[in-house]
Amino acid sequence: MPVMLTSKAEPIDKDLALYLGELAGPEQSARFAELARGYINEASAQNEHALGRRPVKRTFVDGRAEAPLESIRPNGVIHVEFELILDVLKFIAITLEAYSPVKTGRYKKSHALFADGREISLETLIAQPTIRLADEYVFLNTVPYARKIERGLSPEAPDGVYEATSKLARSRFSNIAKISFTYRGVAAAERGSRRHGTGLGLRQNRSPAVIVRTF
């Protein structure tokens, strides 16, 4: 009976296939559950070592959320997802704040996060143990002079803020998510759009942004 245990976007990035030979019926399900539990605990421990905490995980047995492992059917699948994207987003939020110039404090307070077009407050992001899963997360700053700061206008951030943050995040989390730097309009971020106008006016209205996309 081929049964697959997979984990999504974890630091060790491992897909495991287990073949249990001639075992049948309840004996087969019990044996697989025992093996699967061992692999899940191993992956959780390795993720904890990599991240400094044990991340939230979701287990699906034949598509049933949090069902007992022993309830797997012949030729069934156990799928485990480790929710690691939250660590990526928190790192980016904290780094953006740390790199922000603080002449008036307005820029530092104007970072925004959109998950598939829906805004999530950074205070909520930092405080919560989980986050709504999305295909695309967009960090950007809503002040009109964000482009000037990104180009080194402020002596407190001569190398900009968003591009430097994206490079740091990419070097640390490239095996968890696709992280890039670009320019994005607030309206486009709210729509969750990946296509933008090319006119001069539209380009001038776009802000520096860090884009995070899940694999």
Secondary structure in CASP SS format (residue, H / E / C, confidence):
PFRMAT SS
TARGET T0000
AUTHOR 0000-0000-0000
METHOD secondary structure of the structure
MODEL  1
M C 1.00
P E 1.00
V E 1.00
M E 1.00
L E 1.00
T E 1.00
S E 1.00
K E 1.00
A C 1.00
E C 1.00
P C 1.00
I C 1.00
D C 1.00
K C 1.00
D E 1.00
L E 1.00
A E 1.00
L E 1.00
Y E 1.00
L C 1.00
G C 1.00
E C 1.00
L C 1.00
A C 1.00
G H 1.00
P H 1.00
E H 1.00
Q H 1.00
S H 1.00
A H 1.00
R H 1.00
F H 1.00
A H 1.00
E H 1.00
L H 1.00
A H 1.00
R H 1.00
G H 1.00
Y H 1.00
I H 1.00
N H 1.00
E H 1.00
A H 1.00
S H 1.00
A H 1.00
Q H 1.00
N H 1.00
E H 1.00
H H 1.00
A H 1.00
L H 1.00
G C 1.00
R C 1.00
R C 1.00
P C 1.00
V C 1.00
K E 1.00
R E 1.00
T E 1.00
F E 1.00
V E 1.00
D C 1.00
G C 1.00
R E 1.00
A E 1.00
E C 1.00
A C 1.00
P C 1.00
L H 1.00
E H 1.00
S H 1.00
I C 1.00
R C 1.00
P C 1.00
N C 1.00
G C 1.00
V C 1.00
I E 1.00
H E 1.00
V E 1.00
E E 1.00
F E 1.00
E C 1.00
L C 1.00
I H 1.00
L H 1.00
D H 1.00
V H 1.00
L H 1.00
K H 1.00
F H 1.00
I H 1.00
A H 1.00
I H 1.00
T H 1.00
L H 1.00
E H 1.00
A H 1.00
Y H 1.00
S C 1.00
P C 1.00
V C 1.00
K C 1.00
T C 1.00
G C 1.00
R C 1.00
Y C 1.00
K H 1.00
K H 1.00
S H 1.00
H E 1.00
A E 1.00
L E 1.00
F E 1.00
A E 1.00
D C 1.00
G C 1.00
R E 1.00
E E 1.00
I E 1.00
S C 1.00
L H 1.00
E H 1.00
T H 1.00
L H 1.00
I H 1.00
A H 1.00
Q C 1.00
P C 1.00
T C 1.00
I C 1.00
R C 1.00
L C 1.00
A C 1.00
D C 1.00
E E 1.00
Y E 1.00
V E 1.00
F E 1.00
L E 1.00
N E 1.00
T C 1.00
V C 1.00
P C 1.00
Y C 1.00
A H 1.00
R H 1.00
K H 1.00
I H 1.00
E H 1.00
R C 1.00
G C 1.00
L C 1.00
S C 1.00
P C 1.00
E C 1.00
A C 1.00
P C 1.00
D C 1.00
G C 1.00
V C 1.00
Y H 1.00
E H 1.00
A H 1.00
T H 1.00
S H 1.00
K H 1.00
L H 1.00
A H 1.00
R H 1.00
S H 1.00
R H 1.00
F H 1.00
S C 1.00
N C 1.00
I C 1.00
A E 1.00
K E 1.00
I E 1.00
S E 1.00
F E 1.00
T E 1.00
Y E 1.00
R E 1.00
G C 1.00
V H 1.00
A H 1.00
A H 1.00
A H 1.00
E H 1.00
R H 1.00
G C 1.00
S C 1.00
R C 1.00
R C 1.00
H C 1.00
G C 1.00
T C 1.00
G C 1.00
L H 1.00
G H 1.00
L H 1.00
R H 1.00
Q H 1.00
N H 1.00
R C 1.00
S E 1.00
P E 1.00
A E 1.00
V E 1.00
I E 1.00
V E 1.00
R E 1.00
T E 1.00
F C 1.00
END
